Amino acid sequence: MKLFYGQPSPFVRKVMITAHELGLIDRLEIVDGGGTPVAPNQDLAKVNPIRKIPTLVTDDGSVLYDSGVICEYLDSLHGRDKIFPAAGPARFEALRLHALADGLMDTAVQLRYEMTLRPEQYRWDEWIDGQMSRIESTLAGIEASVGTFGDSLTIGTISCGCALGYLDFRYSERDWRPAFPNSGDWYADFSQRDSMLATQPRL
C-alpha cells in the first residue's frame, strides 16, 4: 500500500499511529505528498481530486481518503482488537470523539495557514480570534469526556492524542494544560505509547 504523507500533518499522524498500533506499518510505502493550498503536490493531485493528505493507494489500486476512511480500512485488515467498535454506544462514542478531535485539528491547521502563509497585511484578526475561541471550546469538549477514556484505544482516543500533540507542536506558546488539567494528565500517559513516540511531528 502507498501512503501519501506529510510529516507535520496531524491527520497523517492519525493514520501512522493506527498502522503502528495494528501491526501494519511495514505494509505502507511512504510517499511524499507534501504541498500547500497554493502549491499542491502534483503527484498527489493525479490520484486524489481533493489534493489533500493523507491519501492511501491500496494494493488493488483503489484510492482512499480522508484519514478516517483510511484508518477504518486499515482496521479491516488485521485480527487484533478493533479501534472502530463494531456497533452500539461504544461505536458512536468513538466516532463522536473522532469528529471532535478532527474539528480541533482542522481548525488548528487552517489557523496555521492563515498565520504563516497569508501575507501579513491580508490577515483577518477577528477570524484568527474566532478560530482560537473554537480551539478552546473544542478542548473543553475533550476535557468533559476525558474522564471516560481510561486506557482505551479507539479512533476517538487516537484522534484526541493527535489533536493535543498538534497543539504542542504548532502552538507551544499557548499551553492548554492549565485550563484543561484532566486532558493534560491523560495525554501525559497516552503520549508515551510506542506509536505516539514513533510519529512525533518535527520541523
N, C-alpha and C positions, 0 to 999 in steps of 0.2 A: 504494500500500500504506500502511496505517496502523499505526504502531508505538506501542503504549502504553509510556510512557517514564518513568523516574525518574532524574535526572541522577547522583546518587551511586552508583547500583547497579552493581556490577562485572559483573553478568550482562547488564544493558542495555549497558554499555560494550563487552562482547564482541560484541554484535550490531552496535553502531555502528562498531566497528573493522572488522568483517567487511564491512559495507556500504561503508565508505570504501575499503578495500583492493580490493574487487571492482568499484568504479566505480558502485555502486548507491545511494549516499547521497541523490542528488537524487530518487530514486523513493519515498522514505519521507516520509510525512506524520507528523510527530511530535505525539503527543497525550499530555497529562499523565495519567499513570496512578498518580501518587504516592499513597501512603497508608501505613498501618501495620498490623501484625497485629490491632490492636484497633480500628482505624478504616479499613477498606478503602475504596478508591476505588469508588464505586458505578457509574460508567460502565464501569470495568474489570470489575466483578462481573457485569455484564449479558452480557459476551461470553466470559469465562473463569471457569469454576466454581472453579478453584483460587484466583482473585483475586490473582495474582502477576504482576509484571512481570519480563521483557518479554513482551508478547503482540503478535502480528502478525495483522492482518486483511489478507488478500491481496486482489488486485484482483477476484477472483471471489467474495469474501465468506467464504472459508474462514478459520478462526481457528486459528493455530498457537502452540504453547508447548511446551516451555520454550526457553531460549536456544540450546541445542544443536540442537534441531529447527529453529528459525528460521534459525540460521546455515547448516545444511545445505540448507534451502530456498533461501536466497539464493545458495548455491554452485551451485545448479542453474540459475540464471538468466543466466549470463554465459559468455563464451568464453575467459576467462583461465585461468591455471593454477589448479587446484582446491586449496582449503585442506583439503578432506577427500580424502585419497588414495583412489584407486578400489578398490584391493584389496591383499592381501598384507601382509607385515610392516610396511610404511610406514603403512598404514591403521590397523592395530591399535596401533602405537606412538603415532600421533597421537591416537587415541581414549583410550588409556591416560593420556597426559599431560592430555588434556581432563578426564578423570574425576578425576585427581589435583588439578588446579588448581580444578575445581569443588568438590571436597571442602574445600579450603582456604577458598575464598570463602564457601561455605555456613556453615562453622564460624565464620569471622570476622564474617559478618553476624549470625548468631544470637547471638554473644557481644556484639556491639554493641547488639542489642536488650536483652539481659539487663542490660547496664551503664548503659543510658540510659533505657529505657522502664519497666523494672520498678522499683517503689518500693524504695528502698534497704533497708528493713527486711525485704524478701522475697527479697533476692538470696542466691544459694547459692554461697558462696565455693569449696567443693570442686568444684562444677560448672564455675565460671569457671576454676579452676586446671586442670581436666581438658581444657577446650577450648583453653586456652593451650598445653598439652602437645601436643594434637593438631595445632595450627598448627605447632609446632616440628618434629614428626615429618614433617609434610607438606612443610615447607621442606627437610628433609633428603632427602626423596624427589626433589624438584626438583633439589637440589644434585647428587644422584647421577646425574642424567640430563642436566644442562645442558651437559655437555661434548660431547654429540652434536647440539646444536641448530644450531650454526653460524649461518648467516643464513636458515635455513628459515622459511617462513611457512605454518603449518598451524593447524588448530583447536587443536592442542595448545600450540603456542608462543604463539598469541594469548591463550589462556586463562591460561597461566602469566604472561604480561605483565600481564593484568588482575588476577590474584591478587596479584602483588607490588605493583602500583600501589595496590591497595586497602589493603594493609598500610601503605604510606606515607601514605595519605590518612587512615585512621581510627586507626592505631596508631603515629603518628610518634614517640611517646616510646619505642617499643621498636624500635630499629634492628636489623633482621635481618641486615644486611650483614656485620658482623664474623664471625658464626658461619657464614655461607654466602657466602664471597667469590666463588666462581665464578658463582653466581647473580647476585650484585651486578654483576660485570663484564658478564655477558650483558645484564642489564636496563639498564645504563647506555647500551648501544648501542640496544637494542630500543625503549626509551622515547623515542628521538629520531625514530622513524618519524613521518611526517606524520599517520597515522591515530591514533597514540597522543597526539600533541600536540593534535590537534583534539578529543579526547574526554577530556581531563584532568578528573577529578572536582573539584567545588568545593562549598563550603558555600552 
